[in-house]
Amino acid sequence: MELRFHAVRADMTGPAPSIPSEIFDSLFVDVQARKLYGDSKSFADAVPRRHPSDILQEWQDKRLLTDTALRNFIDANFELPAQYDHANDGTADFETYLANAWNALTRTQLEAAPYCSALALPRPFVVPGGRFRELYYWDSYFTMLGLDVSGRHDLIEDMIGNFGSLLDRFGMIPNATRSYYLSRSHPPLFYLAAGLSQDQSVACRRRRLAWMRQEHGFWMAGEDMVTPGETHRRVVRLPDGTLLNRYWDDRAQPRDESWIEDFELAANLPDAAKAALWRNLRAAAESGWDFSSRWLADGQSLETISTTRILPIDLNCLLFGLEQTIASEAMALGDQTEAAAFERRALQRSAAIATYLWTEEGGFHADYWLDAGAPSAQITAAAAFPLFTGQCSVDRARRTVDALRNLLAPGGLLTTMSHTGQQWDAPNGWAPLQWVACQGLQRYEEKDLAEEIARRWLALVERHYRASGQIMEKYDVIAETAGGGGEYAVEIGFGWTNGVVLALKRMLDQADTGLTQ
């Protein structure tokens, strides 16, 4: 077995690191299959105490048979990660808790230990919390909104710099800073995160623009070779030549962080079907909505997941926003040729969204299903993204507002109206989607609904905090309690909830004082 994963400092370049399932091979499979640690991610994040070849040799020599013996062996040869939850000790009020959260959730990872899955980063960063102990991509933008309110612009600059480091080293921003996430990204929000920088020097603006172009290149890789009716990685060219994007993952194997869940889901399938299932699970993880009825062919069963056959409305709106931002920044920095090229791209994408990702009968934007040749009839909170990025017409925005009202629940905006047991479905609501909806509604002067969503969400989060001392990753916005569903327990922390709470509080304060955003 070739071991390509070595200790790497954040300022070093080199081959992409290997992932734990590759390094530890059959030992990794044995540990995950026996479910020794409850959460597949625990062993994926473990740090070996000595060289993998020595560990593997001893494991094979001992021929461990019992779960207890294997666990003792793992505990002796690996350092398992600790889970830290930033919860109230009973003394902090809501505002104090939020103010203290950033220090509690800030980490550094200047150097990765040999043969572990962690990726080194040059600067400090904020983690979500709980099992999520690394820098996560799309989570971070919503966390940074709260850092902005808190005046923590040092951390904002640090996190922008970390994302730039990842783009420089890997040509993309991974789902999170673990080797096993390097085959996929997350919703492309870097351009919005970069927009929070207070450093407006020409040199820094040029560097951020270069990073944005690099990210765009990652998402559009293969666009020149894909012909009408074909797909390539994240690029889809429709039969009429229209170019749009989908979520994807470059691997078709069980996810290291959810290995046993993926393995068991595919257990009774033939090999080709297993690979397709695992690719679609991974692609849904790139979306951040892992998992949701949005991706399910029958709307209910995870076994029918079809993410790679879908053109998502949120992804294409964010790429529209990225293209617009590159165009405007290039123009401001004097590159008229590049500005014109990206403005054309943005206009072409906007026209494609308007043509293919709008359902006239429902009156909202939705994901386009390639096999059906039509957009989904399901209203989801993703319908707010065209408002958030300013992509849609005023008339369509008004109709979208009416459709979004169907998702309004006592505690905020529902993710979908489907009850599947998946975490990105009813009855759950998520902080980032509250923010996207509120900002999109305000952008189109729909302030009443925006403020109603914000007030309901904030009331739920604060009421739950006062009762439990915790801020959660997600909430049940119908029963107004902690959220549930999915493949792991609801997590405490929590970076993006803290960030969105602070940002929505500022939004409402500005509304109450008559100020504009």
C-alpha positions in Angstrom: 0.0 0.0 0.0 1.4 3.4 -1.0 1.3 5.9 1.8 1.1 9.4 0.4 -0.3 11.2 3.4 2.5 12.9 5.3 2.8 15.7 7.9 2.2 19.0 6.1 2.5 22.5 7.2 -0.1 25.0 6.0 2.4 26.8 3.8 3.5 23.6 2.0 2.3 22.1 -1.3 2.5 18.6 -2.5 0.4 15.6 -3.5 -3.1 15.4 -2.2 -3.1 13.5 1.1 -4.6 10.0 1.2 -7.7 9.3 3.3 -8.0 7.0 6.4 -9.9 4.3 4.5 -7.0 4.1 2.1 -4.2 4.2 4.6 -5.7 1.7 7.1 -7.6 -0.3 4.5 -9.1 -3.5 6.1 -8.5 -2.3 9.6 -10.6 0.8 8.8 -13.3 -1.4 7.5 -13.2 -3.7 10.5 -13.5 -0.8 13.0 -16.3 0.8 11.1 -18.2 -2.4 10.5 -18.2 -3.3 14.2 -19.5 0.2 15.1 -17.0 0.5 17.9 -17.4 4.2 18.4 -21.0 4.9 17.5 -20.1 7.7 15.1 -18.1 6.7 11.9 -16.4 10.1 12.0 -14.6 9.3 15.2 -12.2 6.8 13.7 -11.9 8.8 10.5 -10.6 11.7 12.6 -8.3 9.6 14.8 -4.6 10.4 15.0 -2.3 7.3 14.8 0.4 7.1 17.5 2.9 5.4 15.2 3.5 4.5 11.6 0.5 2.9 9.9 2.5 0.0 8.5 3.5 -0.9 12.1 -0.1 -0.7 13.3 -1.4 -2.8 10.4 1.3 -5.4 10.9 0.5 -5.8 14.6 -3.2 -5.9 13.9 -2.8 -8.7 11.3 -0.4 -10.7 13.6 -2.8 -10.6 16.6 -5.8 -11.6 14.5 -8.1 -9.8 16.9 -11.5 -11.4 17.2 -13.5 -9.7 19.9 -14.9 -6.2 19.9 -13.3 -5.5 23.2 -9.8 -6.6 22.0 -10.1 -4.6 18.9 -11.2 -1.5 20.8 -8.3 -1.8 23.2 -6.0 -2.1 20.3 -7.4 1.0 18.6 -7.3 3.0 21.8 -3.6 2.0 22.3 -2.6 2.9 18.8 -4.8 6.0 18.0 -5.7 9.2 19.7 -9.5 9.5 19.3 -10.9 13.0 18.9 -12.6 14.8 21.8 -16.0 16.3 21.2 -16.5 19.8 22.6 -19.9 21.4 23.0 -20.1 25.0 23.8 -23.0 25.0 26.3 -24.0 27.3 29.1 -22.7 26.5 32.5 -25.9 28.0 34.0 -24.5 31.5 34.6 -24.3 33.1 31.1 -27.4 34.9 29.7 -28.1 34.6 26.0 -26.2 37.7 24.9 -23.2 36.8 27.0 -23.2 33.3 25.6 -23.1 34.6 22.0 -20.3 37.0 22.9 -18.2 34.3 24.4 -18.9 31.7 21.7 -16.2 32.8 19.2 -13.3 32.2 21.6 -14.8 28.8 22.6 -15.1 27.7 19.0 -11.9 29.1 17.6 -9.2 26.6 16.7 -5.7 26.5 15.1 -4.3 23.7 13.0 -0.9 24.9 11.9 0.5 21.4 11.3 -1.3 18.1 10.7 0.0 15.1 12.6 1.5 12.4 10.4 -1.1 10.1 8.7 -4.1 11.8 10.2 -7.0 13.2 8.1 -6.6 16.8 9.3 -5.5 19.5 6.8 -3.2 22.2 8.1 -4.2 25.8 7.9 -2.1 28.9 8.2 -4.5 30.9 10.4 -7.1 30.5 13.2 -10.7 29.5 12.3 -14.1 28.9 13.9 -15.5 25.4 14.0 -19.3 24.7 14.0 -19.1 22.6 17.2 -19.7 19.0 18.4 -18.5 16.4 15.9 -17.7 19.2 13.4 -14.2 20.0 14.7 -12.7 21.4 11.5 -13.2 24.4 9.2 -16.4 23.8 7.2 -16.9 25.7 4.0 -20.5 26.9 3.7 -21.0 26.9 7.5 -18.2 29.5 7.8 -19.9 32.2 5.8 -22.9 32.2 8.1 -20.6 32.1 11.1 -18.7 35.1 9.7 -21.9 37.1 9.6 -21.9 36.9 13.4 -18.2 37.7 13.6 -18.9 40.8 11.6 -21.6 41.9 14.1 -19.2 41.1 17.0 -16.4 43.2 15.4 -14.2 40.1 15.1 -12.8 41.2 11.8 -9.5 39.6 12.7 -11.1 36.1 12.5 -12.9 37.1 9.3 -9.6 37.9 7.6 -8.1 34.7 9.0 -10.9 32.6 7.6 -10.7 34.3 4.2 -7.0 33.6 4.2 -7.5 30.0 5.1 -9.9 29.5 2.2 -7.4 31.1 -0.1 -4.7 28.8 1.2 -7.0 25.8 0.3 -7.6 27.2 -3.2 -3.8 27.7 -3.6 -3.0 24.2 -2.5 -5.9 22.1 -3.8 -7.5 24.2 -6.5 -10.8 24.2 -4.6 -12.3 24.7 -1.1 -13.2 21.2 0.3 -16.4 20.5 2.2 -14.2 20.8 5.3 -10.5 20.5 6.2 -10.1 16.8 6.3 -8.4 14.7 3.6 -11.6 12.7 3.0 -13.4 15.8 2.0 -11.1 16.7 -0.8 -13.2 15.0 -3.5 -16.0 17.5 -3.0 -16.7 21.1 -2.2 -19.7 22.8 -0.6 -22.1 25.5 -1.9 -19.8 28.2 -3.4 -20.1 31.1 -0.9 -16.5 32.2 -0.9 -17.4 35.3 -2.9 -19.8 36.4 -0.2 -17.3 35.6 2.6 -14.6 37.6 0.8 -17.1 40.5 0.6 -17.0 40.7 4.4 -13.3 41.7 4.3 -12.4 45.2 5.5 -9.1 45.2 3.7 -9.8 47.1 0.5 -6.2 47.5 -0.6 -5.7 46.8 -4.3 -3.3 44.0 -3.6 -5.8 42.2 -1.4 -8.7 42.8 -3.7 -6.7 41.3 -6.6 -5.7 38.3 -4.5 -9.4 37.7 -3.6 -10.4 38.1 -7.2 -7.9 35.5 -8.2 -9.2 33.1 -5.6 -12.8 33.7 -6.9 -11.7 32.9 -10.5 -10.0 29.8 -9.3 -13.1 28.6 -7.5 -15.2 29.3 -10.6 -12.7 27.3 -12.6 -13.2 24.3 -10.2 -17.0 24.4 -10.7 -16.7 24.8 -14.5 -13.9 22.2 -15.1 -14.6 20.3 -18.3 -17.1 22.9 -19.8 -15.1 23.0 -23.0 -15.3 19.2 -23.6 -18.9 18.6 -22.7 -21.2 18.4 -25.7 -25.0 19.0 -25.8 -26.9 16.4 -23.8 -23.8 15.3 -21.8 -22.4 15.8 -18.3 -18.9 16.0 -16.9 -18.2 16.2 -13.2 -20.1 19.4 -12.0 -21.0 20.6 -15.5 -24.1 19.8 -17.5 -24.8 20.9 -21.0 -28.5 20.5 -22.0 -29.5 19.3 -25.4 -29.9 22.9 -26.7 -26.4 23.8 -25.5 -27.4 25.5 -22.3 -24.7 25.2 -19.6 -25.6 24.7 -15.9 -24.1 23.0 -12.9 -24.8 20.1 -10.5 -23.4 18.8 -7.3 -20.8 16.0 -7.7 -18.1 14.1 -5.9 -15.0 12.6 -7.5 -15.3 9.4 -5.5 -17.8 6.6 -5.7 -17.2 4.9 -2.4 -18.6 5.0 1.2 -17.8 8.3 2.9 -15.1 7.9 5.5 -17.1 10.0 8.0 -20.3 8.0 7.4 -18.8 4.7 6.3 -21.0 2.2 7.9 -24.2 4.1 7.1 -23.3 4.2 3.4 -22.1 0.6 3.4 -25.3 -0.8 4.9 -27.5 1.3 2.7 -25.9 -0.3 -0.4 -25.5 -3.8 1.0 -28.0 -5.5 -1.2 -27.2 -3.7 -4.4 -24.9 -4.9 -7.3 -21.5 -3.3 -7.5 -22.4 -0.8 -10.2 -25.5 0.3 -8.3 -23.5 0.6 -5.1 -21.0 3.0 -6.8 -23.9 5.1 -8.2 -25.6 5.3 -4.8 -22.4 6.3 -3.0 -21.6 9.0 -5.6 -25.1 10.4 -5.2 -24.8 10.4 -1.4 -21.5 12.2 -1.7 -22.9 14.7 -4.2 -25.7 15.5 -1.8 -23.1 16.1 0.9 -21.5 18.6 -1.4 -24.8 20.5 -1.5 -24.8 20.8 2.3 -28.4 19.4 2.3 -27.4 15.9 3.4 -30.0 14.6 3.2 -33.3 15.8 1.8 -36.3 14.8 -0.2 -34.9 17.3 -2.8 -32.6 14.5 -4.0 -34.9 11.5 -3.7 -36.5 10.1 -6.9 -39.5 8.8 -4.9 -39.4 11.7 -2.5 -39.1 9.4 0.5 -36.4 6.7 0.4 -32.7 7.4 0.6 -32.1 4.4 -1.6 -33.5 6.4 -4.5 -31.1 9.3 -4.2 -30.3 10.9 -7.6 -28.4 14.1 -6.8 -26.2 13.9 -9.9 -29.3 13.9 -12.2 -30.5 17.3 -10.8 -29.6 20.9 -11.6 -30.0 22.6 -8.2 -31.5 26.0 -7.9 -29.3 27.1 -5.0 -26.0 26.1 -6.7 -26.8 27.8 -9.9 -27.9 31.0 -8.2 -24.7 31.1 -6.2 -22.6 30.6 -9.3 -24.6 33.4 -10.9 -23.7 35.6 -7.9 -20.0 34.5 -8.2 -19.9 35.4 -11.9 -21.5 38.8 -11.2 -19.0 39.5 -8.4 -16.0 38.5 -10.6 -17.3 40.8 -13.3 -17.8 43.8 -11.0 -14.5 43.3 -9.2 -12.6 42.9 -12.5 -14.2 46.1 -13.8 -13.3 48.0 -10.6 -9.7 46.7 -10.9 -9.4 47.8 -14.5 -9.8 44.5 -16.4 -12.6 45.3 -18.8 -12.1 42.1 -20.9 -12.5 39.8 -18.0 -15.4 41.9 -16.6 -17.3 41.6 -19.9 -16.6 37.8 -20.1 -18.0 37.2 -16.7 -21.0 39.5 -17.2 -21.9 37.5 -20.2 -21.6 34.3 -18.2 -23.9 35.7 -15.5 -26.5 36.8 -18.0 -26.4 33.4 -19.8 -26.8 31.6 -16.5 -29.6 33.9 -15.4 -31.5 33.2 -18.6 -31.0 29.5 -18.2 -32.3 29.6 -14.6 -35.3 31.5 -15.8 -36.0 29.0 -18.6 -35.3 25.7 -16.9 -35.5 26.1 -13.1 -38.9 27.9 -12.8 -42.2 26.1 -12.3 -45.0 28.3 -13.7 -47.8 26.3 -12.1 -46.2 26.5 -8.6 -44.9 30.0 -9.0 -41.4 29.4 -7.6 -37.9 28.3 -8.7 -37.0 24.7 -8.2 -34.4 22.0 -9.0 -34.5 20.7 -12.6 -34.6 16.9 -12.9 -32.7 15.9 -16.0 -34.4 12.5 -16.4 -37.9 14.1 -16.2 -37.0 17.1 -18.3 -38.8 19.4 -15.9 -38.4 21.2 -12.6 -39.6 19.7 -9.4 -43.1 20.6 -8.2 -41.8 20.6 -4.6 -41.5 24.0 -2.8 -38.4 24.1 -0.6 -36.5 26.8 1.2 -34.0 26.7 -1.7 -36.6 28.7 -3.7 -35.4 31.7 -1.8 -31.9 31.7 -3.5 -33.0 33.5 -6.6 -34.2 36.3 -4.3 -31.0 36.1 -2.2 -28.7 36.6 -5.3 -31.0 39.0 -7.1 -31.4 36.7 -10.0 -35.2 36.7 -10.6 -37.6 39.3 -11.9 -39.8 41.3 -9.6 -42.9 39.5 -10.8 -41.4 36.1 -10.2 -40.2 37.3 -6.8 -43.7 38.3 -5.8 -45.0 34.8 -6.8 -42.1 33.2 -4.9 -43.0 35.1 -1.8 -46.5 33.6 -1.9 -45.1 30.1 -2.3 -42.6 30.6 0.6 -45.4 31.5 2.9 -46.4 27.8 2.8 -43.1 27.0 4.6 -43.7 29.4 7.5 -44.0 27.6 10.8 -44.2 28.8 14.4 -40.4 28.7 14.8 -39.4 30.1 11.4 -39.1 28.7 7.9 -39.4 25.0 7.2 -36.7 23.4 5.0 -39.3 21.4 3.0 -42.8 20.3 3.6 -41.9 16.6 3.4 -41.6 14.4 6.5 -39.0 11.8 5.5 -36.9 11.5 8.7 -34.0 13.2 6.8 -32.6 16.2 8.6 -33.0 18.6 5.6 -36.8 18.1 5.6 -39.7 18.9 7.8 -40.1 19.6 10.6 -36.5 21.1 10.7 -35.5 24.6 10.1 -31.8 25.7 9.6 -30.1 29.0 10.4 -28.5 29.5 7.0 -31.9 29.1 5.2 -33.5 31.6 7.5 -30.8 34.1 6.6 -31.0 33.5 2.9 -34.8 33.9 2.9 -34.8 37.0 5.1 -32.1 38.7 2.9 -33.8 37.7 -0.3 -37.1 39.0 0.8 -35.6 42.3 1.9 -33.9 42.6 -1.4 -37.3 42.6 -3.1 -38.9 44.9 -0.5 -40.8 42.1 1.2 -39.9 43.2 4.6 -42.9 42.1 6.5 -42.4 38.4 5.8 -38.6 38.8 6.3 -39.1 40.3 9.7 -41.8 37.7 10.6 -39.4 34.8 9.8 -36.6 36.5 11.7 -38.7 37.1 14.8 -40.1 33.6 14.9 -36.6 32.1 14.5 -34.9 34.3 17.1 -37.7 33.6 19.6 -37.3 29.9 19.1 -33.5 29.9 19.5 -33.5 32.1 22.6 -36.4 30.3 24.3 -34.7 26.9 23.7 -31.4 28.4 25.0 -33.0 29.6 28.2 -34.5 26.2 28.8 -31.5 24.1 27.9 -28.4 26.3 28.0 -27.6 25.2 24.4 -27.7 26.6 20.9 -28.3 23.9 18.3 -27.3 23.0 14.8 -30.9 22.8 13.7 -34.4 23.1 15.2 -37.8 21.6 14.8 -39.7 24.8 13.8 -43.1 23.1 14.2 -42.7 21.7 17.8 -40.2 24.5 18.6 -37.6 22.3 20.0 -34.2 20.9 19.0 -34.2 19.3 15.6 -33.7 15.7 14.7 -33.5 13.2 11.9 -30.5 12.2 9.7 -27.5 10.0 10.5 -26.2 11.6 13.7 -27.5 13.3 16.8 -28.3 17.0 16.8 -25.1 18.9 17.6 -24.5 21.7 20.1 -22.3 24.7 19.4 -23.1 26.1 17.0 -21.2 28.3 14.7 -23.8 29.2 12.0 -26.7 29.4 14.4 -24.7 31.9 16.5 -23.8 33.9 13.5 -27.2 34.1 12.0 -28.8 34.9 15.3 -26.5 37.9 15.7 -27.0 39.0 12.1 -30.8 38.7 12.3 -30.8 40.6 15.5 -28.9 43.4 13.8 -31.4 43.3 10.9 -34.3 43.7 13.2 -32.6 46.4 15.2 -32.1 48.3 11.9 -35.7 47.8 10.9 -36.9 49.0 14.3 -34.8 52.2 14.2 -35.8 52.9 10.6 -32.3 52.2 9.2 -31.7 50.3 5.9 -29.4 47.5 5.3 
